[in-house]
Amino acid sequence: MVHPVSRKCSQHYYGRTYQTLVTLITGLFMVLGSAAPLSAQPESTTAPQVTAGAAVLIDQATGQVLFAQNPDLRKAPASTTKVLTALVALEKGRLHDRITVGPNPPRVEGTRVYLAEGETVTLENLLYAMLLNSGNDAALATAEYYGGSAAGFARLMNQKARELGARNSHFVSPSGLSDPLHYTTARDLALIARAAMRNATFRRIVATRTRPWSGRDWQTTLVNQNKLLWRYEGADGIKTGYTSEARNTLIASATRQGQTLIAVLLDEPRGSAAEQDAKALFDYGFREFRSYTLASKGQVMATLEVDRGGRVELAAARDLAVLLKNDNGPPPAGQLELSRLEGPVTAGSRVGKMVFRKNGKVVGSVNLVNRQAIPARTPSLGDWWLRLTLVIAAIIVVCRVGQKVRQGKRSYRYRVAGRQLPRRSMG
């Protein structure tokens, strides 16, 4: 839902005589989230202890780190690598792309969906195979199709990682099989996972628990290996992993009351330990913090009524999300602050801002732009009468001033002339 916005503002002008014609149509804007009450906050605010060699908890909306343990320590990611593989494939391809399996995928090590050489599979099905069942053959088939080879696709993966700010990582395979040159960090994986979860198709796939699989050589039901989908309220992704070098790895996400958290756990001794650590981090994050999506780029935040019933929508110029300490109170309220408006104003101009406050303190603001042009106001009959009255009054003032000036000049001449007359004698 959207949070209520207070639209109080001081007088603003639409031209010098237009101030009475600019009105605000008020609305309700609540930040995205549910009205369900939060659980009572316990007295202790101590962050949880985790057994992972490296861990990070972030808020999806803001990207802010809520918990970190060795976040920049290089670790082997195992099959959590496939999150980046899927993200790159989704950006390069389309779900209905038909991919013919080459000779290499059927021979790949590790978990497979038993693809056969020459078999044709859609990208969508390969994504389900690699993200639910962790099929290494599905990941390699995808990589060879979009990158020309595993090495070519790895270059795309590293390029995407750098774009996302994941600069302490290096990938050499699409599946995450052990390699000394294949490494990442908990912080980098959090950045990659956050970007992937912005993709609606990716979110749908990783939240899927089961899906039928009908391959040439294997028919089964794919079961998502992320057991948190069954065991934690609000869990909606993302990916598990395991190799003897990496041990157990997990990227998990959960959403409650419109707030999504992402946990990354690397180098865990057991899969069950990774699950317990993820639950503890989620409980901590939801208890202690609250994020609010206050505006989305292009979202209409207010509407102006202008000349003769015309309407101009004011939209947010950027996304705005804030993370605050959870006090179980109401969300931040927004107050509209308009610039002085004098038409004409072209569409897309900055015309003011929305300022958000909570408990009397400013927590964020976003500039507003007009989606429609604001024309110069057409004068009404009342305006013409006012203008005519002003013109007549001005003429009268000018005439009176001119008359007084002329009278002053005549009086001056008479006085001067009087002083110049000669005196006459009486004798």
Secondary structure, DSSP 8 states (H G I E B T S, - for coil): --EEEE-------BSTT-GGG-EEE--EE--SS---------S---------SEEEEEETTT--EEEEESTTS-B--GGGGHHHHHHHHHHHS-TT-EEE--SSGGG-SSS-----TT-EEEHHHHHHHHHTS--HHHHHHHHHHHHSSHHHHHHHHHHHHHHTT-TT-B---SS----TT-BB-HHHHHHHHHHHTTSHHHHHHHT--EEEEE-SS-EEEEE-S-THHHHSTTEEEEEEEEETTTEEEEEEEEEETTEEEEEEEEEES-HHHHHHHHHHHHHHHHHHEEEEEEE-TT-EEEEEEETTTEEEEEEESS-EEEEEE--S----EEEEEE--B-S-B-TT-EEEEEEEEETTEEEEEEEEEESS-B------HHHHHHHHHHHHHHHHHHHHHHHHHHHHHHHHHHHHHHHHS------
